[in-house]
Amino acid sequence: MRYISASTVAPVVGSLIRNGVVALDDTGTIIAIYEEGDPHLDGVEVEFYAGVLIPGFVNAHCHIELSHMLGKTKRNMGLPVFLSEVMTMREESQEVILDKIAEADHMMYENGIQAVGDHVNTDHSVQVKKKSKIIYHTFVEVMGLVKEEVQNRIDRARDIEFFFEPNASITPHAPYSCSKELFKTFRKVVGTDNILSIHNQESDEENKLFRYKSGGFLKFYEKMGMNADSFKAQARNSIQSYLPYTPVSNRLILVHNTFTSLKDIDFVQRQGRDVYYCLCPKANLYIEGKLPKILNFIPSNDRIVIGTDSLASNDTLNILEELKAIAAEVSQIDFLQLLKWATINGAKALGLDAQLGSIEVGKRPGLVLLEGMEDLHLVDSVTLRRLV
Ligand SMILES: [Zn+2]
């Protein structure tokens, strides 16, 4: 047994506990949570830390298999150029790819990340994930613009999914990489427990493609030799065009939402579906030089989750740094709210909330100490230390 105490315990579910004590067994499962001075603590050795004790983070969006691409793409080029750089430069020796995946897994663990929603196109990350102390949900991406290839693409994704089960599902990659036929076929073939995670409105070029069939994506298709015939001008933003083709009962994580308007959010809310909005602020700043209008999502507070995206569009995989980027931009969101986005909300989105995401008896959430917090304000100098 370990008894860990901190000046402030922030359990995420429930109130703050000053000098609270968390008792854990050898597996890291929480056995009990005590107030200061509880008689159960008489005679036991308590480890005390100055700082704020929180559960491990949930990184709701990553592509660990792109970890070898750190520093390879140029910043601020916009999404279509970024995508063509990733597609043309992702080749690397198997050895380097696997080494960098292992490094990224270790980096995330040390950065206090307990669970990850991770997108893949290959089985490269299988072995690292099997051995990892992190719990992964793997999303195998399906993409394709050619009608005749739809079934093949879905079958191939299912084959990759097999290696990552039980925590895995297949998902359309993005509205600009999937035809209407693909979305419609996908909807017919997946069960309701298949969680979806779709890159959404990461660039305004995506909205231009769906509204007017114009903009940077047409150049991208031409450059990559892809056929754009399946897109027709819809006079509405992408989300309003493709959402009706996705399976209505499945949980859906919409990732990025950098160019999602209030009208779009209203459209999604009116569907009454199980939708989460994932914010990846540092990747947005890296690729588009712009953040989503975060305050517009506040009415869906319980539905906001945080991701790092990959090392192709970020300099680190660190949820604390993502929260600092948000706090620096929108000071009116308090730390405890941000903490929910980065822990329990992500756990719920990935279906892992019975195991982690909060400091509660019976869970194994990992424990992270935040040092240098000023009255629960997330200033730039705050650092973290994984304790469990
Ligand atoms: Zn992504």
Residues whose N, C-alpha, C, O or C-beta is under 5 A from the ligand:
A	BS01	ZN	D309
